Amino acid sequence: MSQFNALLTHLEQQTGHSLQNHRLSSVGGGDINSAYKLQTANLTWFIKLNHAGLYDMFAAEAAGLQELAASASVRVPQLISVGQFGQHAYLVLEFIDLRPLHGASAGLFGEQLALLHRQKQAYFGWQRDNTIGSTPQHNPKYPDWLSFWQQQRLGKQLQFAAANGYGGNLQKQGGKLNAGLAALFRTYQPQASLLHGDLWGGNAGADQHGVPVMYDPACYYGDRETDLAMTELFGGFGPDFYAAYQAHWPLDAGYPARKTLYNLYHILNHLNLFGSSYLGQANNMIQRLLSELS
């Protein structure tokens, strides 16, 4: 606790806010960081902590939040401070009392996400690398989407899996899939849209007024279908969300097949982060996609 008090003194110096007579409570739900809610008479903050070596992960998240905020599409938590102090890296955001998206708020989020995806770039990738969970996510600038996905998304996760001991059929069939992906893009040319990048149900909600909020981004510019695909991977987004998105920007007819491809990236990432319980699902998805190519 003395280390935490020293951190709060540091944050007072960095932000100019008094943190005297604060109340501190732990916030659950994360797999990677420690998280806290800090309250004083005048402010309420959300604080993420990890060891100092992961500062760059927080810096990338802060940059993503700023890029999303600049789009003026979906509300994100305001960035208060990001940095290192002692043995800790920290990220401080405004605390928003969140509740699940449903009904009108879910519909509004679908509309706003379509607006976010209208934010375009001349390349695929981003201005910097970031992380997906705690896995490195490389974002060099590419002129074409297919090469970016083959080399920096699916190919990278297969490389990480090989380094983690997952060889054999996963590598053989995964490599075959990666080499043949052009078949899924014969009649479809994605635009480079601003993406949240990690849009599962745990990374979006609504504030007390029903205004949608997104957070924990892994931003880059890419095919908007990747965000939509992940909303379907673990659930949490209802029919009002999808109807509103489709009304504002209908998805291409080939989306159902590419949805499996885009979610394979996240399942492979879960394999690399959390272990072999995801191996069967990854192999099944690869086989399903290979059948689409034939």
Rosetta blueprint (number, residue, H / E / L):
1 M L
2 S H
3 Q H
4 F H
5 N H
6 A H
7 L H
8 L H
9 T H
10 H H
11 L H
12 E H
13 Q H
14 Q H
15 T H
16 G L
17 H L
18 S L
19 L L
20 Q L
21 N L
22 H L
23 R E
24 L E
25 S E
26 S E
27 V L
28 G L
29 G L
30 G L
31 D L
32 I L
33 N L
34 S E
35 A E
36 Y E
37 K E
38 L E
39 Q E
40 T L
41 A L
42 N L
43 L L
44 T E
45 W E
46 F E
47 I E
48 K E
49 L E
50 N E
51 H E
52 A H
53 G H
54 L H
55 Y H
56 D H
57 M H
58 F H
59 A H
60 A H
61 E H
62 A H
63 A H
64 G H
65 L H
66 Q H
67 E H
68 L H
69 A H
70 A H
71 S L
72 A L
73 S L
74 V L
75 R E
76 V L
77 P L
78 Q L
79 L E
80 I E
81 S E
82 V E
83 G E
84 Q E
85 F E
86 G L
87 Q L
88 H E
89 A E
90 Y E
91 L E
92 V E
93 L E
94 E E
95 F L
96 I L
97 D L
98 L L
99 R E
100 P L
101 L L
102 H L
103 G H
104 A H
105 S H
106 A H
107 G H
108 L H
109 F H
110 G H
111 E H
112 Q H
113 L H
114 A H
115 L H
116 L H
117 H H
118 R L
119 Q L
120 K E
121 Q L
122 A L
123 Y L
124 F E
125 G E
126 W L
127 Q L
128 R L
129 D L
130 N E
131 T E
132 I E
133 G L
134 S L
135 T E
136 P E
137 Q E
138 H L
139 N L
140 P L
141 K L
142 Y E
143 P L
144 D L
145 W H
146 L H
147 S H
148 F H
149 W H
150 Q H
151 Q H
152 Q H
153 R H
154 L H
155 G H
156 K H
157 Q H
158 L H
159 Q H
160 F H
161 A H
162 A H
163 A H
164 N L
165 G L
166 Y L
167 G L
168 G H
169 N H
170 L H
171 Q H
172 K H
173 Q H
174 G H
175 G H
176 K H
177 L H
178 N H
179 A H
180 G L
181 L H
182 A H
183 A H
184 L H
185 F H
186 R L
187 T L
188 Y L
189 Q L
190 P L
191 Q L
192 A L
193 S E
194 L E
195 L E
196 H L
197 G L
198 D L
199 L L
200 W L
201 G H
202 G H
203 N H
204 A E
205 G E
206 A E
207 D L
208 Q L
209 H L
210 G L
211 V L
212 P E
213 V E
214 M E
215 Y L
216 D L
217 P L
218 A L
219 C L
220 Y E
221 Y E
222 G E
223 D L
224 R L
225 E H
226 T H
227 D H
228 L H
229 A H
230 M H
231 T H
232 E H
233 L H
234 F L
235 G L
236 G L
237 F L
238 G L
239 P H
240 D H
241 F H
242 Y H
243 A H
244 A H
245 Y H
246 Q H
247 A H
248 H H
249 W L
250 P L
251 L L
252 D L
253 A L
254 G L
255 Y H
256 P H
257 A H
258 R H
259 K H
260 T H
261 L H
262 Y H
263 N H
264 L H
265 Y H
266 H H
267 I H
268 L H
269 N H
270 H H
271 L H
272 N H
273 L H
274 F H
275 G L
276 S H
277 S H
278 Y H
279 L H
280 G H
281 Q H
282 A H
283 N H
284 N H
285 M H
286 I H
287 Q H
288 R H
289 L H
290 L H
291 S H
292 E H
293 L H
294 S L
